[in-house]
Amino acid sequence: MTLAWLHPRPTDPPDVETCFDALRAAVSACAGPSHVCSQCYGDDMAARLVTAARVAESGEEPAPRDYAQICFEHPECSGGIETIQLFTPHALRRFFYGVPFEGFPHFPDIHETMTLSGRWFWPAPMQDALRQLAGRLLIDRFRHDLQPVPLSGTGALDADAIDDDILQFAHSALIDPRATLHWLATLGTAAADRALELGIDNAGPGAPSYCALDRGGLDAPRPYLEATEAITATLSARAARATLEIVTEDWLEAAFFRNETRDPALAQSLSDTQRYFGVRTIRTREYAALPQRTEWPAPGGSGDETR
């Protein structure tokens, strides 16, 4: 089953730098904050954020430390959704992977921040630019076994984290997870095999606790959050179902033998997954049972559900 609101994987996206240029162009009209929440930002941090925004508005690269705090605050406390959009190209380049950064005790999770900021309801040019970037990262990582976004943090990062972050970014760009995973199954590279095995444990992006596009008090309707929850459930269901279609015990055995020499650690992991296949896939089957929305879950409208 195909869903009209999901997109095919871009098959010939531009190179990574061109994709980042296109994303910067897509957010170039966004205005940074003139002031921010005084309870969340001290005077020095607020001044640095406003200065970083002016730098980003000029098309230059702001210092990551000056705007990383946007990933730890409600978007409205940082100046609003446009602040998040303005910094997105720079934050994706600097905070793509989940590693500590320049003294921050936790990594600045720009992916979660984008979702909390209603990324699926952003203007189409931004969505298109994110999707082209995701398509290029998929090809560079899983076909060519590259690390297409340089590691900018100060902590260690293993291959599993790189593969999972890129795959989840592609799902969140509304590239159909089923199409992406079946494409991975044709590659036979170590990175593709690793990503498919990872799908057993992490089917898709999780639902956020709120969406900043919703307005009103605690008892007010939350149409954007409800729509976001429907989107994340659909992405997770499609990723999980595709994973169960591909990652069978026979597939795991074949993947073990093709990785036994080139990547012994991956081969051992594949062997362990095959040995405990029933237990390892319990959560995957739970994700696969989530309902899928056949129509775009617009805020305030339910769309059609199918299991």
Phi and psi in degrees as GROMACS dihedral restraints (atoms count N, CA, C in turn):
[ dihedral_restraints ]
;  ai    aj    ak    al  type     phi  dphi    fc
    3     4     5     6     1  -103.1    20    10
    4     5     6     7     1   151.6    20    10
    6     7     8     9     1  -116.7    20    10
    7     8     9    10     1   127.9    20    10
    9    10    11    12     1   -64.3    20    10
   10    11    12    13     1   -25.8    20    10
   12    13    14    15     1   -86.8    20    10
   13    14    15    16     1    -5.3    20    10
   15    16    17    18     1   -95.6    20    10
   16    17    18    19     1   156.3    20    10
   18    19    20    21     1  -112.5    20    10
   19    20    21    22     1   151.2    20    10
   21    22    23    24     1   -70.6    20    10
   22    23    24    25     1   158.5    20    10
   24    25    26    27     1   -67.7    20    10
   25    26    27    28     1   128.8    20    10
   27    28    29    30     1   -60.2    20    10
   28    29    30    31     1   124.9    20    10
   30    31    32    33     1   -92.4    20    10
   31    32    33    34     1   -18.6    20    10
   33    34    35    36     1  -141.4    20    10
   34    35    36    37     1    59.2    20    10
   36    37    38    39     1   -73.6    20    10
   37    38    39    40     1   159.6    20    10
   39    40    41    42     1   -65.4    20    10
   40    41    42    43     1   173.3    20    10
   42    43    44    45     1   -66.9    20    10
   43    44    45    46     1   167.2    20    10
   45    46    47    48     1   -58.4    20    10
   46    47    48    49     1   -44.8    20    10
   48    49    50    51     1   -63.8    20    10
   49    50    51    52     1   -39.9    20    10
   51    52    53    54     1   -64.8    20    10
   52    53    54    55     1   -37.9    20    10
   54    55    56    57     1   -63.4    20    10
   55    56    57    58     1   -42.8    20    10
   57    58    59    60     1   -66.2    20    10
   58    59    60    61     1   -37.1    20    10
   60    61    62    63     1   -61.3    20    10
   61    62    63    64     1   -42.7    20    10
   63    64    65    66     1   -65.2    20    10
   64    65    66    67     1   -37.0    20    10
   66    67    68    69     1   -68.7    20    10
   67    68    69    70     1   -40.5    20    10
   69    70    71    72     1   -61.8    20    10
   70    71    72    73     1   -39.6    20    10
   72    73    74    75     1   -65.0    20    10
   73    74    75    76     1   -36.6    20    10
   75    76    77    78     1   -67.0    20    10
   76    77    78    79     1   -27.8    20    10
   78    79    80    81     1  -104.3    20    10
   79    80    81    82     1     8.7    20    10
   81    82    83    84     1   -65.1    20    10
   82    83    84    85     1   -23.4    20    10
   84    85    86    87     1   -85.8    20    10
   85    86    87    88     1    -5.7    20    10
   87    88    89    90     1   -72.9    20    10
   88    89    90    91     1   138.9    20    10
   90    91    92    93     1  -100.4    20    10
   91    92    93    94     1   134.2    20    10
   93    94    95    96     1   -77.2    20    10
   94    95    96    97     1   174.8    20    10
   96    97    98    99     1   -76.7    20    10
   97    98    99   100     1   148.2    20    10
   99   100   101   102     1   -95.1    20    10
  100   101   102   103     1   -21.6    20    10
  102   103   104   105     1  -155.4    20    10
  103   104   105   106     1   162.1    20    10
  105   106   107   108     1  -135.6    20    10
  106   107   108   109     1   175.3    20    10
  108   109   110   111     1   -63.8    20    10
  109   110   111   112     1   122.5    20    10
  111   112   113   114     1   -73.1    20    10
  112   113   114   115     1   -19.1    20    10
  114   115   116   117     1   -78.3    20    10
  115   116   117   118     1   -29.7    20    10
  117   118   119   120     1   -92.6    20    10
  118   119   120   121     1   -29.7    20    10
  120   121   122   123     1  -120.0    20    10
  121   122   123   124     1   124.5    20    10
  123   124   125   126     1   -70.9    20    10
  124   125   126   127     1   170.3    20    10
  126   127   128   129     1   -58.5    20    10
  127   128   129   130     1   -44.0    20    10
  129   130   131   132     1   -67.2    20    10
  130   131   132   133     1   -44.5    20    10
  132   133   134   135     1   -66.5    20    10
  133   134   135   136     1   -38.9    20    10
  135   136   137   138     1   -63.1    20    10
  136   137   138   139     1   -43.0    20    10
  138   139   140   141     1   -63.7    20    10
  139   140   141   142     1   -40.0    20    10
  141   142   143   144     1   -65.6    20    10
  142   143   144   145     1   -39.8    20    10
  144   145   146   147     1   -65.0    20    10
  145   146   147   148     1   -44.9    20    10
  147   148   149   150     1   -62.6    20    10
  148   149   150   151     1   -41.6    20    10
  150   151   152   153     1   -63.8    20    10
  151   152   153   154     1   -43.1    20    10
  153   154   155   156     1   -61.2    20    10
  154   155   156   157     1   -37.4    20    10
  156   157   158   159     1   -64.5    20    10
  157   158   159   160     1   -41.2    20    10
  159   160   161   162     1   -62.4    20    10
  160   161   162   163     1   -39.0    20    10
  162   163   164   165     1   -63.2    20    10
  163   164   165   166     1   -45.8    20    10
  165   166   167   168     1   -63.8    20    10
  166   167   168   169     1   -39.2    20    10
  168   169   170   171     1   -62.1    20    10
  169   170   171   172     1   -28.9    20    10
  171   172   173   174     1   -80.0    20    10
  172   173   174   175     1    -5.6    20    10
  174   175   176   177     1    92.3    20    10
  175   176   177   178     1     1.4    20    10
  177   178   179   180     1   -92.7    20    10
  178   179   180   181     1   172.3    20    10
  180   181   182   183     1   -92.0    20    10
  181   182   183   184     1   114.6    20    10
  183   184   185   186     1   -76.5    20    10
  184   185   186   187     1   160.2    20    10
  186   187   188   189     1   -68.1    20    10
  187   188   189   190     1   125.3    20    10
  189   190   191   192     1   -55.3    20    10
  190   191   192   193     1   -38.7    20    10
  192   193   194   195     1   -63.0    20    10
  193   194   195   196     1   -24.8    20    10
  195   196   197   198     1   -76.6    20    10
  196   197   198   199     1   -19.5    20    10
  198   199   200   201     1  -125.4    20    10
  199   200   201   202     1     1.3    20    10
  201   202   203   204     1   -59.8    20    10
  202   203   204   205     1   -26.1    20    10
  204   205   206   207     1   -63.7    20    10
  205   206   207   208     1   -19.5    20    10
  207   208   209   210     1   -60.3    20    10
  208   209   210   211     1   -23.1    20    10
  210   211   212   213     1   -81.1    20    10
  211   212   213   214     1    -4.2    20    10
  213   214   215   216     1  -116.5    20    10
  214   215   216   217     1     0.1    20    10
  216   217   218   219     1  -123.8    20    10
  217   218   219   220     1   161.1    20    10
  219   220   221   222     1   -60.3    20    10
  220   221   222   223     1   137.9    20    10
  222   223   224   225     1   -53.2    20    10
  223   224   225   226     1   -37.2    20    10
  225   226   227   228     1   -65.8    20    10
  226   227   228   229     1   -27.8    20    10
  228   229   230   231     1   -73.4    20    10
  229   230   231   232     1   -18.2    20    10
  231   232   233   234     1  -100.1    20    10
  232   233   234   235     1     9.2    20    10
  234   235   236   237     1   113.2    20    10
  235   236   237   238     1    -8.0    20    10
  237   238   239   240     1   113.9    20    10
  238   239   240   241     1   177.1    20    10
  240   241   242   243     1   -59.3    20    10
  241   242   243   244     1   -37.6    20    10
  243   244   245   246     1   -63.7    20    10
  244   245   246   247     1   -30.1    20    10
  246   247   248   249     1   -61.5    20    10
  247   248   249   250     1   -45.6    20    10
  249   250   251   252     1   -63.3    20    10
  250   251   252   253     1   -44.2    20    10
  252   253   254   255     1   -62.4    20    10
  253   254   255   256     1   -42.9    20    10
  255   256   257   258     1   -59.2    20    10
  256   257   258   259     1   -41.3    20    10
  258   259   260   261     1   -87.1    20    10
  259   260   261   262     1    -9.5    20    10
  261   262   263   264     1   -54.3    20    10
  262   263   264   265     1   -48.1    20    10
  264   265   266   267     1   -59.6    20    10
  265   266   267   268     1   -39.9    20    10
  267   268   269   270     1   -73.0    20    10
  268   269   270   271     1   -41.5    20    10
  270   271   272   273     1   -67.4    20    10
  271   272   273   274     1   -37.3    20    10
  273   274   275   276     1   -63.5    20    10
  274   275   276   277     1   -37.3    20    10
  276   277   278   279     1   -68.8    20    10
  277   278   279   280     1   -37.1    20    10
  279   280   281   282     1   -95.0    20    10
  280   281   282   283     1   -29.5    20    10
  282   283   284   285     1  -119.8    20    10
  283   284   285   286     1    23.8    20    10
  285   286   287   288     1   -60.1    20    10
  286   287   288   289     1   -41.3    20    10
  288   289   290   291     1   -99.2    20    10
  289   290   291   292     1   153.0    20    10
  291   292   293   294     1   -82.8    20    10
  292   293   294   295     1    71.1    20    10
  294   295   296   297     1  -126.3    20    10
  295   296   297   298     1   153.0    20    10
  297   298   299   300     1   -58.0    20    10
  298   299   300   301     1   150.9    20    10
  300   301   302   303     1  -137.1    20    10
  301   302   303   304     1   121.3    20    10
  303   304   305   306     1    43.5    20    10
  304   305   306   307     1    53.0    20    10
  306   307   308   309     1    87.7    20    10
  307   308   309   310     1    -6.0    20    10
  309   310   311   312     1   -73.6    20    10
  310   311   312   313     1   133.8    20    10
  312   313   314   315     1   -68.2    20    10
  313   314   315   316     1   -26.4    20    10
  315   316   317   318     1  -126.3    20    10
  316   317   318   319     1   154.3    20    10
  318   319   320   321     1   -74.4    20    10
  319   320   321   322     1   144.4    20    10
  321   322   323   324     1   -74.4    20    10
  322   323   324   325     1   106.6    20    10
  324   325   326   327     1   -86.9    20    10
  325   326   327   328     1    88.7    20    10
  327   328   329   330     1   -68.0    20    10
  328   329   330   331     1   -29.1    20    10
  330   331   332   333     1   -63.3    20    10
  331   332   333   334     1   -48.5    20    10
  333   334   335   336     1   -64.3    20    10
  334   335   336   337     1   -40.1    20    10
  336   337   338   339     1   -61.2    20    10
  337   338   339   340     1   -40.2    20    10
  339   340   341   342     1   -62.8    20    10
  340   341   342   343     1   -41.8    20    10
  342   343   344   345     1   -66.5    20    10
  343   344   345   346     1   -43.5    20    10
  345   346   347   348     1   -61.0    20    10
  346   347   348   349     1   -27.0    20    10
  348   349   350   351     1   -89.9    20    10
  349   350   351   352     1    10.8    20    10
  351   352   353   354     1    75.9    20    10
  352   353   354   355     1    39.5    20    10
  354   355   356   357     1   -53.2    20    10
  355   356   357   358     1   -30.4    20    10
  357   358   359   360     1   -78.8    20    10
  358   359   360   361     1    -1.6    20    10
  360   361   362   363     1  -120.2    20    10
  361   362   363   364     1    13.7    20    10
  363   364   365   366     1   -73.3    20    10
  364   365   366   367     1   163.6    20    10
  366   367   368   369     1   -57.3    20    10
  367   368   369   370     1   149.8    20    10
  369   370   371   372     1   -55.8    20    10
  370   371   372   373     1   -41.1    20    10
  372   373   374   375     1   -59.8    20    10
  373   374   375   376     1   -35.7    20    10
  375   376   377   378     1   -67.1    20    10
  376   377   378   379     1   -44.3    20    10
  378   379   380   381     1   -60.2    20    10
  379   380   381   382     1   -44.1    20    10
  381   382   383   384     1   -64.1    20    10
  382   383   384   385     1   -41.3    20    10
  384   385   386   387     1   -65.7    20    10
  385   386   387   388     1   -41.0    20    10
  387   388   389   390     1   -62.7    20    10
  388   389   390   391     1   -38.6    20    10
  390   391   392   393     1   -68.7    20    10
  391   392   393   394     1   -40.6    20    10
  393   394   395   396     1   -63.4    20    10
  394   395   396   397     1   -41.3    20    10
  396   397   398   399     1   -61.7    20    10
  397   398   399   400     1   -44.2    20    10
  399   400   401   402     1   -61.6    20    10
  400   401   402   403     1   -40.9    20    10
  402   403   404   405     1   -62.3    20    10
  403   404   405   406     1   -39.3    20    10
  405   406   407   408     1   -68.5    20    10
  406   407   408   409     1   -40.8    20    10
  408   409   410   411     1   -63.2    20    10
  409   410   411   412     1   -39.3    20    10
  411   412   413   414     1   -58.9    20    10
  412   413   414   415     1   -47.9    20    10
  414   415   416   417     1   -66.1    20    10
  415   416   417   418     1   -47.4    20    10
  417   418   419   420     1   -64.2    20    10
  418   419   420   421     1   -39.4    20    10
  420   421   422   423     1   -77.8    20    10
  421   422   423   424     1   -51.4    20    10
  423   424   425   426     1   -93.0    20    10
  424   425   426   427     1   -23.4    20    10
  426   427   428   429     1   -91.0    20    10
  427   428   429   430     1   -40.6    20    10
  429   430   431   432     1  -106.5    20    10
  430   431   432   433     1    -3.2    20    10
  432   433   434   435     1    59.3    20    10
  433   434   435   436     1    41.8    20    10
  435   436   437   438     1  -102.2    20    10
  436   437   438   439     1   169.5    20    10
  438   439   440   441     1  -110.6    20    10
  439   440   441   442     1    88.4    20    10
  441   442   443   444     1   -70.4    20    10
  442   443   444   445     1   -25.4    20    10
  444   445   446   447     1  -105.9    20    10
  445   446   447   448     1   117.8    20    10
  447   448   449   450     1   -59.7    20    10
  448   449   450   451     1   147.4    20    10
  450   451   452   453     1   -75.4    20    10
  451   452   453   454     1   119.6    20    10
  453   454   455   456     1  -106.8    20    10
  454   455   456   457     1   -14.2    20    10
  456   457   458   459     1   -79.4    20    10
  457   458   459   460     1  -177.3    20    10
  459   460   461   462     1  -107.5    20    10
  460   461   462   463     1    -0.6    20    10
  462   463   464   465     1  -102.9    20    10
  463   464   465   466     1   175.0    20    10
  465   466   467   468     1   -81.4    20    10
  466   467   468   469     1   155.0    20    10
  468   469   470   471     1  -146.2    20    10
  469   470   471   472     1   130.2    20    10
  471   472   473   474     1   -97.6    20    10
  472   473   474   475     1   170.7    20    10
  474   475   476   477     1   -62.7    20    10
  475   476   477   478     1   -34.2    20    10
  477   478   479   480     1   -56.9    20    10
  478   479   480   481     1   -43.9    20    10
  480   481   482   483     1   -65.7    20    10
  481   482   483   484     1   -41.3    20    10
  483   484   485   486     1   -60.9    20    10
  484   485   486   487     1   -49.7    20    10
  486   487   488   489     1   -61.6    20    10
  487   488   489   490     1   -44.7    20    10
  489   490   491   492     1   -68.1    20    10
  490   491   492   493     1   -41.7    20    10
  492   493   494   495     1   -62.3    20    10
  493   494   495   496     1   -42.6    20    10
  495   496   497   498     1   -67.4    20    10
  496   497   498   499     1   -41.5    20    10
  498   499   500   501     1   -65.2    20    10
  499   500   501   502     1   -44.2    20    10
  501   502   503   504     1   -66.0    20    10
  502   503   504   505     1   -34.1    20    10
  504   505   506   507     1   -63.4    20    10
  505   506   507   508     1   -41.0    20    10
  507   508   509   510     1   -64.5    20    10
  508   509   510   511     1   -43.9    20    10
  510   511   512   513     1   -59.0    20    10
  511   512   513   514     1   -44.7    20    10
  513   514   515   516     1   -69.2    20    10
  514   515   516   517     1   -19.8    20    10
  516   517   518   519     1   -80.0    20    10
  517   518   519   520     1     7.4    20    10
  519   520   521   522     1    64.1    20    10
  520   521   522   523     1    29.8    20    10
  522   523   524   525     1   -81.4    20    10
  523   524   525   526     1   127.3    20    10
  525   526   527   528     1   -53.8    20    10
  526   527   528   529     1   116.4    20    10
  528   529   530   531     1   -58.3    20    10
  529   530   531   532     1   -35.9    20    10
  531   532   533   534     1   -62.0    20    10
  532   533   534   535     1   -44.7    20    10
  534   535   536   537     1   -65.2    20    10
  535   536   537   538     1   -40.5    20    10
  537   538   539   540     1   -62.6    20    10
  538   539   540   541     1   -46.6    20    10
  540   541   542   543     1   -70.2    20    10
  541   542   543   544     1   -37.3    20    10
  543   544   545   546     1   -68.4    20    10
  544   545   546   547     1   -31.1    20    10
  546   547   548   549     1   -66.1    20    10
  547   548   549   550     1   -43.2    20    10
  549   550   551   552     1   -56.3    20    10
  550   551   552   553     1   -38.0    20    10
  552   553   554   555     1   -66.1    20    10
  553   554   555   556     1   -16.9    20    10
  555   556   557   558     1   -87.1    20    10
  556   557   558   559     1   -11.4    20    10
  558   559   560   561     1   -84.5    20    10
  559   560   561   562     1   -45.0    20    10
  561   562   563   564     1    73.4    20    10
  562   563   564   565     1    12.1    20    10
  564   565   566   567     1   -81.9    20    10
  565   566   567   568     1   162.1    20    10
  567   568   569   570     1   -63.0    20    10
  568   569   570   571     1   -41.1    20    10
  570   571   572   573     1   -63.6    20    10
  571   572   573   574     1   -40.8    20    10
  573   574   575   576     1   -66.6    20    10
  574   575   576   577     1   -42.6    20    10
  576   577   578   579     1   -62.3    20    10
  577   578   579   580     1   -40.8    20    10
  579   580   581   582     1   -64.1    20    10
  580   581   582   583     1   -42.9    20    10
  582   583   584   585     1   -64.6    20    10
  583   584   585   586     1   -39.7    20    10
  585   586   587   588     1   -65.4    20    10
  586   587   588   589     1   -40.4    20    10
  588   589   590   591     1   -66.0    20    10
  589   590   591   592     1   -38.0    20    10
  591   592   593   594     1   -61.7    20    10
  592   593   594   595     1   -28.7    20    10
  594   595   596   597     1   -60.1    20    10
  595   596   597   598     1   -21.2    20    10
  597   598   599   600     1   -64.4    20    10
  598   599   600   601     1   -35.6    20    10
  600   601   602   603     1   -96.6    20    10
  601   602   603   604     1   -21.5    20    10
  603   604   605   606     1  -140.9    20    10
  604   605   606   607     1    88.0    20    10
  606   607   608   609     1   -72.2    20    10
  607   608   609   610     1   -36.2    20    10
  609   610   611   612     1  -170.4    20    10
  610   611   612   613     1   177.6    20    10
  612   613   614   615     1   -64.8    20    10
  613   614   615   616     1   140.3    20    10
  615   616   617   618     1   -80.2    20    10
  616   617   618   619     1   159.3    20    10
  618   619   620   621     1   -77.5    20    10
  619   620   621   622     1   142.0    20    10
  621   622   623   624     1   -80.3    20    10
  622   623   624   625     1   172.7    20    10
  624   625   626   627     1   -86.3    20    10
  625   626   627   628     1   -17.8    20    10
  627   628   629   630     1  -158.8    20    10
  628   629   630   631     1   168.7    20    10
  630   631   632   633     1  -128.4    20    10
  631   632   633   634     1   124.9    20    10
  633   634   635   636     1   -66.8    20    10
  634   635   636   637     1   -12.1    20    10
  636   637   638   639     1   -75.7    20    10
  637   638   639   640     1   -19.4    20    10
  639   640   641   642     1   -70.9    20    10
  640   641   642   643     1   147.4    20    10
  642   643   644   645     1  -126.3    20    10
  643   644   645   646     1   158.9    20    10
  645   646   647   648     1   107.8    20    10
  646   647   648   649     1   178.2    20    10
  648   649   650   651     1   -79.8    20    10
  649   650   651   652     1  -169.1    20    10
  651   652   653   654     1   -61.7    20    10
  652   653   654   655     1   -30.9    20    10
  654   655   656   657     1   -94.6    20    10
  655   656   657   658     1     2.8    20    10
  657   658   659   660     1   -73.9    20    10
  658   659   660   661     1   152.2    20    10
  660   661   662   663     1   -58.4    20    10
  661   662   663   664     1   150.2    20    10
  663   664   665   666     1  -125.6    20    10
  664   665   666   667     1    68.7    20    10
  666   667   668   669     1   -64.0    20    10
  667   668   669   670     1   -34.6    20    10
  669   670   671   672     1   -72.0    20    10
  670   671   672   673     1   -37.4    20    10
  672   673   674   675     1   -64.5    20    10
  673   674   675   676     1   -43.1    20    10
  675   676   677   678     1   -62.2    20    10
  676   677   678   679     1   -42.1    20    10
  678   679   680   681     1   -65.4    20    10
  679   680   681   682     1   -40.0    20    10
  681   682   683   684     1   -63.4    20    10
  682   683   684   685     1   -41.3    20    10
  684   685   686   687     1   -62.3    20    10
  685   686   687   688     1   -38.8    20    10
  687   688   689   690     1   -66.3    20    10
  688   689   690   691     1   -38.2    20    10
  690   691   692   693     1   -66.3    20    10
  691   692   693   694     1   -47.6    20    10
  693   694   695   696     1   -64.7    20    10
  694   695   696   697     1   -37.3    20    10
  696   697   698   699     1   -63.9    20    10
  697   698   699   700     1   -41.3    20    10
  699   700   701   702     1   -66.0    20    10
  700   701   702   703     1   -45.1    20    10
  702   703   704   705     1   -60.8    20    10
  703   704   705   706     1   -42.9    20    10
  705   706   707   708     1   -65.8    20    10
  706   707   708   709     1   -42.2    20    10
  708   709   710   711     1   -63.1    20    10
  709   710   711   712     1   -43.9    20    10
  711   712   713   714     1   -68.3    20    10
  712   713   714   715     1   -38.8    20    10
  714   715   716   717     1   -65.3    20    10
  715   716   717   718     1   -43.3    20    10
  717   718   719   720     1   -66.9    20    10
  718   719   720   721     1   -43.3    20    10
  720   721   722   723     1   -63.9    20    10
  721   722   723   724     1   -41.1    20    10
  723   724   725   726     1   -65.2    20    10
  724   725   726   727     1   -39.8    20    10
  726   727   728   729     1   -60.5    20    10
  727   728   729   730     1   -43.9    20    10
  729   730   731   732     1   -68.2    20    10
  730   731   732   733     1   -29.5    20    10
  732   733   734   735     1   -69.1    20    10
  733   734   735   736     1   -36.5    20    10
  735   736   737   738     1   -93.5    20    10
  736   737   738   739     1   -51.2    20    10
  738   739   740   741     1   -86.2    20    10
  739   740   741   742     1    79.9    20    10
  741   742   743   744     1   -96.7    20    10
  742   743   744   745     1   173.3    20    10
  744   745   746   747     1   -63.0    20    10
  745   746   747   748     1   -35.7    20    10
  747   748   749   750     1   -65.7    20    10
  748   749   750   751     1   -41.4    20    10
  750   751   752   753     1   -63.5    20    10
  751   752   753   754     1   -42.5    20    10
  753   754   755   756     1   -61.4    20    10
  754   755   756   757     1   -38.6    20    10
  756   757   758   759     1   -65.6    20    10
  757   758   759   760     1   -44.4    20    10
  759   760   761   762     1   -64.9    20    10
  760   761   762   763     1   -40.5    20    10
  762   763   764   765     1   -66.2    20    10
  763   764   765   766     1   -34.8    20    10
  765   766   767   768     1   -58.4    20    10
  766   767   768   769     1   -48.3    20    10
  768   769   770   771     1   -68.3    20    10
  769   770   771   772     1   -34.0    20    10
  771   772   773   774     1   -78.3    20    10
  772   773   774   775     1   -14.5    20    10
  774   775   776   777     1  -107.8    20    10
  775   776   777   778     1    -3.1    20    10
  777   778   779   780     1   -56.9    20    10
  778   779   780   781     1   -37.7    20    10
  780   781   782   783     1   -94.6    20    10
  781   782   783   784     1   -44.2    20    10
  783   784   785   786     1   -76.5    20    10
  784   785   786   787     1   -25.9    20    10
  786   787   788   789     1  -151.5    20    10
  787   788   789   790     1    78.4    20    10
  789   790   791   792     1   -57.2    20    10
  790   791   792   793     1   -36.3    20    10
  792   793   794   795     1   -65.3    20    10
  793   794   795   796     1   -41.6    20    10
  795   796   797   798     1   -65.1    20    10
  796   797   798   799     1   -42.0    20    10
  798   799   800   801     1   -59.3    20    10
  799   800   801   802     1   -40.7    20    10
  801   802   803   804     1   -65.5    20    10
  802   803   804   805     1   -40.2    20    10
  804   805   806   807     1   -63.8    20    10
  805   806   807   808     1   -41.6    20    10
  807   808   809   810     1   -62.7    20    10
  808   809   810   811     1   -40.0    20    10
  810   811   812   813     1   -64.2    20    10
  811   812   813   814     1   -41.7    20    10
  813   814   815   816     1   -64.2    20    10
  814   815   816   817     1   -40.3    20    10
  816   817   818   819     1   -64.3    20    10
  817   818   819   820     1   -40.7    20    10
  819   820   821   822     1   -63.9    20    10
  820   821   822   823     1   -39.6    20    10
  822   823   824   825     1   -65.3    20    10
  823   824   825   826     1   -37.6    20    10
  825   826   827   828     1  -113.3    20    10
  826   827   828   829     1    37.5    20    10
  828   829   830   831     1   -57.3    20    10
  829   830   831   832     1   -44.9    20    10
  831   832   833   834     1   -60.7    20    10
  832   833   834   835     1   -43.4    20    10
  834   835   836   837     1   -72.3    20    10
  835   836   837   838     1   -43.4    20    10
  837   838   839   840     1   -62.7    20    10
  838   839   840   841     1   -27.4    20    10
  840   841   842   843     1   -98.7    20    10
  841   842   843   844     1     8.1    20    10
  843   844   845   846     1   -58.4    20    10
  844   845   846   847     1   -50.2    20    10
  846   847   848   849     1   -66.7    20    10
  847   848   849   850     1   -35.5    20    10
  849   850   851   852     1   -61.3    20    10
  850   851   852   853     1   -42.0    20    10
  852   853   854   855     1   -66.8    20    10
  853   854   855   856     1   -31.9    20    10
  855   856   857   858     1   -66.5    20    10
  856   857   858   859     1   -44.0    20    10
  858   859   860   861     1   -61.4    20    10
  859   860   861   862     1   -41.4    20    10
  861   862   863   864     1   -63.1    20    10
  862   863   864   865     1   -23.0    20    10
  864   865   866   867     1   -84.3    20    10
  865   866   867   868     1    -6.0    20    10
  867   868   869   870     1   -64.6    20    10
  868   869   870   871     1   146.7    20    10
  870   871   872   873     1   -70.3    20    10
  871   872   873   874     1   149.3    20    10
  873   874   875   876     1  -111.6    20    10
  874   875   876   877     1   139.3    20    10
  876   877   878   879     1   -89.2    20    10
  877   878   879   880     1   121.1    20    10
  879   880   881   882     1   -79.9    20    10
  880   881   882   883     1   -23.0    20    10
  882   883   884   885     1  -114.1    20    10
  883   884   885   886     1   155.5    20    10
  885   886   887   888     1   -56.6    20    10
  886   887   888   889     1   124.2    20    10
  888   889   890   891     1   -78.8    20    10
  889   890   891   892     1    73.3    20    10
  891   892   893   894     1   -62.7    20    10
  892   893   894   895     1   143.1    20    10
  894   895   896   897     1   -54.9    20    10
  895   896   897   898     1   128.8    20    10
  897   898   899   900     1    89.5    20    10
  898   899   900   901     1    -6.9    20    10
  900   901   902   903     1  -124.9    20    10
  901   902   903   904     1   141.5    20    10
  903   904   905   906     1   -82.9    20    10
  904   905   906   907     1   -31.2    20    10
  906   907   908   909     1    70.8    20    10
  907   908   909   910     1   176.1    20    10
  909   910   911   912     1   -97.4    20    10
  910   911   912   913     1   142.3    20    10
  912   913   914   915     1  -109.3    20    10
  913   914   915   916     1   146.8    20    10
  915   916   917   918     1  -142.1    20    10
  916   917   918   919     1   149.2    20    10
